[in-house]
């Protein structure tokens, strides 16, 4: 599979990339740092996702992708840009969420 991981050089993204790379998939990381510090064989694209025009062009021009995993989407305008970038260019788009969208519970865990 051809997989693009946007924000794949971060803490959680890099763990996902290492796991996928171990399965033999073709992995490309798009990050401000490219694929710096990631496993051999992982391709890197350096891009700033907040530069929407360049970000969208980079995603579109390097596809098609079987799956795009977005680890760095934090604002509505970034989500809209991602949709424009992957439309017709991937079978699956996975946008992760962060703890920032959930309140920390006032009570004990587990939190339902």
C-alpha positions as CSV (number, residue, x, y, z in Angstrom):
1,X,0.0,0.0,0.0
2,X,1.0,3.6,-0.6
3,X,0.5,5.6,2.6
4,X,1.0,9.3,3.2
5,X,1.3,10.3,6.9
6,X,0.9,14.1,7.3
7,X,2.7,15.1,10.5
8,X,4.4,11.8,10.6
9,X,7.6,13.0,12.3
10,X,5.9,13.9,15.6
11,X,5.7,11.8,18.7
12,X,2.6,9.7,17.8
13,X,3.0,10.1,14.0
14,X,6.5,8.7,14.1
15,X,5.4,5.6,16.0
16,X,2.7,5.0,13.4
17,X,5.2,5.4,10.6
18,X,7.6,2.9,12.3
19,X,4.8,0.4,12.7
20,X,3.7,0.7,9.1
21,X,7.3,0.6,7.7
22,X,7.8,-2.7,9.5
23,X,4.9,-4.2,7.5
24,X,6.5,-3.4,4.2
25,X,4.1,-0.6,3.1
26,X,5.4,2.3,1.0
27,X,5.4,5.2,3.4
28,X,5.8,8.9,2.8
29,X,5.9,11.4,5.6
30,X,4.9,15.0,5.0
31,X,6.1,17.2,7.8
32,X,8.0,20.4,8.5
33,X,11.0,18.2,9.1
34,X,10.4,15.7,6.2
35,X,11.3,12.2,7.2
36,X,14.2,13.3,9.5
37,X,14.8,10.6,12.1
38,X,12.5,8.0,10.6
39,X,13.3,4.5,9.4
40,X,15.3,3.9,6.3
41,X,13.1,3.5,3.2
42,X,10.5,6.1,4.4
43,X,10.2,8.9,1.9
44,X,10.0,12.5,3.1
45,X,8.2,15.6,1.9
46,X,8.9,18.9,3.6
47,X,5.8,21.0,3.7
48,X,3.9,23.5,5.9
49,X,0.3,22.5,5.9
50,X,-0.8,26.1,6.7
51,X,0.5,27.2,3.3
52,X,-2.6,25.7,1.8
53,X,-1.9,26.2,-1.8
54,X,1.5,24.5,-1.6
55,X,0.3,21.8,0.8
56,X,-2.6,20.8,-1.5
57,X,-0.4,20.8,-4.6
58,X,2.2,18.6,-2.8
59,X,-0.3,16.0,-1.7
60,X,-2.1,16.0,-5.0
61,X,1.0,15.8,-7.1
62,X,2.6,12.9,-5.2
63,X,-0.5,10.7,-5.1
64,X,-2.6,8.7,-5.6
65,X,-2.5,7.3,-2.1
66,X,-4.2,4.1,-0.8
67,X,-4.5,5.8,2.6
68,X,-3.7,9.3,3.9
69,X,-3.3,9.5,7.7
70,X,-3.5,13.1,9.0
71,X,-1.8,13.6,12.3
72,X,-1.5,17.4,12.1
73,X,-5.0,18.7,11.4
74,X,-6.0,21.1,14.2
75,X,-8.1,23.8,12.7
76,X,-11.2,23.8,10.5
77,X,-9.4,25.6,7.6
78,X,-6.7,22.8,7.7
79,X,-9.4,20.2,7.5
80,X,-11.0,21.9,4.5
81,X,-7.5,22.2,2.8
82,X,-6.9,18.4,3.5
83,X,-10.2,17.5,1.8
84,X,-9.3,19.6,-1.2
85,X,-5.9,17.9,-1.3
86,X,-7.1,14.3,-1.1
87,X,-10.3,14.5,-3.0
88,X,-10.1,11.9,-5.8
89,X,-6.6,11.1,-4.8
90,X,-7.0,8.5,-2.0
91,X,-9.3,5.6,-1.0
92,X,-9.1,6.4,2.7
93,X,-8.5,9.6,4.6
94,X,-8.0,9.3,8.3
95,X,-7.9,12.4,10.4
96,X,-6.9,11.8,14.0
97,X,-8.1,13.8,16.9
98,X,-6.3,15.0,19.9
99,X,-7.0,15.3,23.6
100,X,-7.4,19.0,22.9
101,X,-10.9,18.4,21.6
102,X,-12.0,16.7,24.8
103,X,-12.4,18.1,28.3
104,X,-10.3,16.4,30.9
105,X,-12.8,14.7,33.3
106,X,-13.4,16.1,36.7
107,X,-13.9,12.7,38.0
108,X,-11.8,9.5,37.8
109,X,-11.1,7.4,34.8
110,X,-12.5,5.7,32.9
111,X,-14.2,8.6,31.3
112,X,-17.4,7.9,29.3
